[in-house]
């Protein structure tokens, strides 16, 4: 037993809790968490923080940043700063929902396929291979174009593109765990296959899935914005970040139109990447033992 473990074992409960939390007090995790929490506050308080109505004109068209309009106005005289704040309510929650559905569907399918194997496993993995054979953004564009423009159609397209990633990840984890001693013992005492899978295998397979999902959140935000940028996601007058950047690209010399949503998107993407990297360093046993 290591010295730290010995000290923790003989310490008061508060000290032991502090020792368990200490690995999470890394600059990446703290910095990423702070930025993510700030954006969560923006989502909740956008109506209070926004100085103007994001859908209505509040000044002259294409006005440069000023005291009245911190990030200027767009082609219709709408306040860019207010639209950027309200855009967080669309881009971030939709990305989180997309990722949650992808993780749940992919992990469930991958766990069942990996544990039971056979024809089911082969069919699921071949379907995942077919989906992953196409570049994700191109397949998402094709699905959205078939369904028609709109944020919810973009959501469906990205779920279709993203679930195989977690199906393969969870399947690999299940394959590595299903012959472990505790699983064999569970089967030996008569525990059914479904209870064995979801009680003794899946809970031990979630760490890499959680870390991967945290890192992938930034990519999903960018993909939603990319579909909107191409005219396949949010439709006018929605204050979605990708749609705002599209308007900024059409008015190149009015740089402030695209700068606000662009900086906002970069900040949240970097934050979740830092958070994911930090969690991987803490939770991944292989990384900690290097």
PyMOL commands that set and color helices and strands:
alter all, ss='L'
color gray80, all
select helices_A, chain A and resi 3-9+13-22+27-49+80-116+118-132+136-147+151-177+181-188+193-229+241-250+256-283+285-288
alter helices_A, ss='H'
color red, helices_A
deselect
rebuild
show_as cartoon
